[in-house]
Amino acid sequence: MASPVITVPELSQMKSRGEKIVVLTAYDALFAQVLDEAGVDVILIGDSLGMVIQGNSTTLSTTMDDMVYHSRCAAQGAKRPLLLADLPFMSYPTPERAADNAARLIREGRAQMVKLEGGRNRVDTVHFLADQGIPVCGHLGLLPQSIHQLGGYLVQGREDRAAQTLLEDALLLQEAGADLLVIECVPATLGEEVASALDIPVIGIGAGAGCDGQVLVLHDLLGLGFGKRPRFVKDFMSGQDNIPSAIRAYVEAVREGSFPGPDHSF
């Protein structure tokens, strides 16, 4: 039976029980309600809205005002799922700035957890936020907010040293007080290793089936978007009569472990 309301402790318990956690993005009330009714556990109000909603080529132009507005909209439609909102580019250069902007997402945007990118360089910030009682989700692997530094949307952690660094960063974030971790575009073997090493749930996107849960951008799941579709994306709209059916198909595929398969992993 699904929990009436998903909380941070419930996510931890789902990992302990071996239940896959289903995460999906939404940016407005109507789609948040559809995701809620389909059984999604966590709704991510992602800075990806800068791309799929605003039509930009990266997430870097997304502002705090954008995030607060869309988080508040999504909160209007979601009852059961936990609401996770991104701290956008340069909104957390210091722990104090991070706390101020996280407070906005929670107070004005009605989010219940905030997400930030980075590893050991974010430990102090994660620790500071956790000390204020703010639930935090880390993000490792491909970091969209560092796309210019990385040189493109490339798979991370292929080399042994890079994989070891990512694992170390994941453990440091957990020790600092992170409640959840997203890892993006890494080999499936590394995704499984990180999920096994951590006590907190690990959500993958292009990180293989060994993670504790999966996340996709809603528009990708529906076969919508600009440019080439990433390898880790599956068009769940194919073969379905309507959008709610496509979302339910994604929920079921994640729950039973059939998504992602080898074709959607690295």
C-alpha positions, -999 to +999 in steps of 0.1 A: +000+000+000+013+034-009+018+059+020-009+085+022+018+112+022+054+107+012+079+122+038+117+122+041+116+093+066+092+073+043+118+076+014+144+061+037+120+033+047+113+026+010+150+020+005+151-003+035+122-023+022+137-025-013+109-005-029+118+015-059+112+053-056+095+069-086+105+105-093+093+128-122+094+165-129+064+188-130+062+225-132+025+233-128-006+223-109-024+202-135+006+179-143+014+177-106-021+163-100-017+138-128+016+126-114+000+124-079-029+103-092-005+080-112+014+071-080+046+092-084+065+094-050+085+126-055+078+155-078+109+174-088+104+210-098+136+211-117+156+240-131+151+220-163+121+242-167+145+267-183+148+243-212+115+225-215+092+254-205+112+284-215+130+270-245+166+278-235+195+256-244+207+251-208+194+254-173+216+283-164+191+311-171+166+297-146+161+322-118+150+319-081+118+337-090+112+310-117+117+282-093+095+297-066+067+304-090+067+269-106+072+252-072+042+270-058+021+260-089+031+223-086+023+224-049-013+233-058-018+200-075+002+176-055-011+160-023+008+127-017+042+132-034+071+149-017+080+181-034+117+185-043+128+219-058+161+228-074+183+256-062+192+272-095+225+283-109+245+306-085+217+306-059+240+288-033+276+302-036+277+303+002+259+284+029+241+316+040+229+324+005+218+288+001+198+289+033+181+322+023+171+308-011+161+274+003+138+292+027+122+309-002+115+276-019+100+262+012+081+293+024+069+307-009+072+277-031+059+252-006+087+227-014+097+201+012+133+195+001+158+213-020+184+200-044+219+213-052+247+202-074+282+193-065+303+170-042+329+178-016+327+215-025+291+216-012+297+197+021+297+229+042+265+241+025+247+208+030+257+207+066+246+242+072+212+236+056+207+203+075+214+222+107+186+245+099+162+216+095+161+219+057+160+185+039+187+184+012+191+163-020+226+162-035+233+158-072+265+141-086+277+129-120+267+151-149+260+185-134+239+206-158+248+238-139+285+231-147+279+223-184+303+249-197+330+236-174+323+200-184+323+208-221+289+191-228+263+166-217+288+138-213+288+105-193+308+109-160+327+084-139+339+061-167+375+061-154+384+044-121+397+075-105+366+096-115+343+068-102+362+066-069+359+104-065+322+103-071+317+076-046+337+095-020+317+127-027+285+107-022+296+095+012+307+130+022+273+145+012+256+118+032+278+124+062+271+162+059+233+155+063+219+150+028+187+130+028+187+120-009+211+118-038+205+121-075+233+107-098+231+115-135+248+099-166+272+075-150+279+038-158+253+014-144+279-004-124+288+028-106+252+037-100+247+004-083+279+007-063+269+042-049+234+030-040+248+000-022+273+021-003+249+048+009+222+045+036+202+074+020+182+067-012+200+072-045+179+082-075+193+076-109+189+093-143+210+075-168+227+057-139+213+022-144+187+000-127+207-006-095+197+028-080+170+030-054+147+049-077+146+067-111+138+102-123+130+116-158+120+149-171+082+147-178+085+160-213+111+134-222+089+106-210+061+119-232+084+120-263+085+158-264+115+180-265+141+198-286+170+180-304+184+145-299+168+124-272+193+113-245+201+075-244+186+072-209+152+085-220+123+062-230+092+074-248+065+060-226+038+077-247+044+052-274+015+027-274-005+046-249-039+063-255-033+093-232-008+111-210-020+096-176-016+061-191+020+069-202+028+082-167+013+051-151+034+029-174+065+047-163+056+043-126+050+006-131+082+001-151+103+017-123+085-001-096+090-035-112+126-027-122+121-031-160+132+006-165+159+015-171+170-015-192+204-020-209+193+002-238+188+031-215+220+027-195+257+033-199 
